[in-house]
Amino acid sequence: MEETIYIIIVSYFAAGAVAFGLIGRRKSSNERKQIWAKYGTYVLIVHALFGSIYFGPHYFFYLALLIVTVGYYELLKTGWNNPERPHRYFLPLSFIGYTLLVVPFLIFSMMDHGVLYFVFVVVTVFDAFSQISGQLLGGKKLIPSVSPRKTITGSAGGALIALITSVFIRDLISAGWLPALFFSVIIIIFALLGDLLASWFKRQYKVKDFGSLLPGHGGFLDRFDSLIPGGAAVSLFNSLII
């Protein structure tokens, strides 16, 4: 099954390369360089996530632990001594909220490899094709005051492709097509909410990104703000049905 997943990922990367090529035609030379830097970094990130699951769930746990630890640092760096202070309790409350996601996410990172693959693919496809759909098709902004670039069309396009993909990989969680779709809807909702919450946090402090560790993406939280809540949702859902 790993080979099938990898073929799906590579196929989507090929489609993404074509889409970014079309998007780049409307951009300046500098903007095109940024697009391809972001694309290249994303290829490396996805391979790192895939490889960590492939070689053993404990490797994915270590990677998840790295992600959330850097996330704490980025939250602190963004809010500490920032002249834009929305409220003195905002940063501590943000840490509490982040921790409430981190704990179930780390529990999720130790779940069966089939579940890890399923969530990883759904979130990755949703993230990637939301951006591609939004840039290719444009459309009305989803919540411009929170996330200026995110569009309704983009989110819908990413969700549609992610849902279709989930049907093809449903054997990973030993589910029929309807439960797989339901499972994916939960993941997508939490992934989108995580993205919006991260954007809202940055708007409070008037910063564009959480950092610059990942070329074209910003910080770790800029890249993993969908995976953390998506994985956390699966962990919480799993605890409710057991």
N, C-alpha and C positions, 0 to 999 in steps of 0.2 A: 504493500500500500504506500510505503514511503516513496517508491519510484513514481507512482501515479501523482502523488501530491507534488513532488518536485517538478514533474512535467507540467502540471497545472500552473505552478509558480513561474516557471521559465516562459510558458506561453503568455501569461499575463504580463510578464516583464517585456516580452517582445511587442505585445500590443501597446504597452505603456510607452515604449521607445518610439513607436510610430506616432502615437498621440502627442508626445512631448515634441517630436519633430515638427508636427503641424502647429502646435502652440508656439514653438520657437520662431516660426516664420513671421509672427506678428511682433516679436520682441526685438530689442536692441541687442548688439553683440554681447554686451556685459550681462544682460538679463538671460541670454541663451547660455552663457557660461554658468550662471547660477543655477539654471534649470538642470543642466547636465551634472553639475556638482551634487545637487540634491538627489538626482536619479542614481548616480554612482554610489553615494553614501547609503541610500535606501537599499540598493542591491546587497551591499555588504551587511547591513543590519539584518535584513531578512535571512540571509545565509547564516549569520551568526545564531539567530533564533532557531532556524530549522536544524542546524547542526547540533545545537545544545539539546534539542529534543531527540534527535536521531541517535546520538551517542550515549544517551541515558538521561532520564528525568532529573537526576541529581545535578547534572550540568546546567539544566534549565533553571533549577532552583538557585544555583550560584549566580547565574546571570540575572535572575529576577531580584536577588538580594543586592546585586550591584546597582541595578536600575533604581530600586527604591531608595537605596542609600544616597546615591547621587541626587535623587529627587529631593530628599530632605535638605541637602546642601544647597540646591538651587532655590528652593523656597526661602531658606534663610538668607541667602545672598541677595535675592530679589527684594525681600522686605526689610532686612536689617539696615538701619541708617539711611533708608530711602527717604528723601524729603517729601515724597508723596505718601502720606500716611492716612489711609481712609478712616482708621479707628485704631486705638491702641490695642484693642483685643482682636483685631482682624487677623494678624499673623498667628497668634497662639491658636485661635479657632481654626485657622486654615491647617495648622499642623495636626490638630485633633481630627479634622475631617479627612486629611490625607492618611492618617494612621488607620482610620476606620476602613479605608480602602486597601491599604497596604497589607494588613493582617490577613484578610481573606484572599488577597492576591497571592501572598506567599504560600498559603494553604493550597490554593489552586495550582501553584507551580510544582507541587508534589503529587498531583493527581495522575491518573493513567495517561500514558503517552498518546492514546487515541484522542482523548479529550483535549489535551494540550495542542495537538495538531489541528483539531477542528476549530478551536477558538483562535489560534494563531492565524489560520487561513482566513477565517471569516473577518477578523479585525483588519488583517493586512489588505484584503481585497476591498473592504469597505473604505478604509483610509485612502488607498491609492486611487480608486476609481471615483471617489467623491471629489478629489482634487481634479482629476482628469475631466470628469463630466462637467464640473463647475467652470473650468477654464475653456473648455471647448464650446459649451452650450450657453454659458452665462446665466442670466435669469435673475429673479428677485432675491435679495439677500435674506438669509434665514433670520438672523438677529444681528443687524448691523452695529448696534451699540455695544455688542459683546464680541462678535467675531466679524470684522468688516469684510472678509473675503469669502466666507462660507455662504453658499447659495442653497436655496431650496432644491433647485434642479440637480446641483452637485450631490447633495446628501441623498436625494431620491435615487439618482443614478448609481451611486456607490452601494446603497442598500439593495437595490434590485439585483445587481451583479453578485453581491455577496450572498443573497438569498438563493439565487440560482445555483451558485457554486456549492452551497451547503447541501443541496439535494444530491449532488454528484458525490459528495464525500461523506454522506450520512452513515456509511458502514463504519466509520471511525468511532462513532458513538453507539453503534448497533441500534439504530433507530430507523423508523419509517420516514417517508418524506415529510409528513405533516409534523411529527414531533421535531424533526430536524429544522424545519422552518420556524416553529415556535421557539426552539432553543436559540436559533440565530437572531430572531427578532429581539429577544432579551439582551443578547450580546451587543447587537447594533445600537439599541436604545441606550445602554449604559456606556458604550464607547462614545456615542455622540454627546451624551451628557458630560462625560469626562473631558472631552475636547472643549466643550463650551465653558465648563467650570474653570479649566486652565486658562482659557482666553479671558474670562471675567476677572480672574485673579490678576493677570497681567495688566488689564485695563485699569484696575484699581491703583496700580503702581506706575502706570503709564510707561510700560516697557514693551518692546516688540517680542522679545524672546526671553527664555529663562537662562540662556547662556549661549556659548558659541562652540561647544565641544564637538558638535556634529555638523560638518559643513553643509550648508543649504537648509538645515532643519532648525538649528539653534541649540538648545540644551536637550538633555535626556527627557525632561518632562514635555517638551515640545513634540518629541517623537513618540513617547510611550504614554501620553495622556489618554489614549483610547484603550491600549492593551491592559493597563492596570485596572480600570473599572470594569472592562469586559471580562477579565479573568476573575475579578472579585465577585461579579454577579453570578458567574457559574458556580463558584465555591459556595456562595450563600444559597443559591437555588438547590444545589446538591445537598446541603445540610438540612434544608427544609423538607426534602422528599424522602430522606433516609429515616 
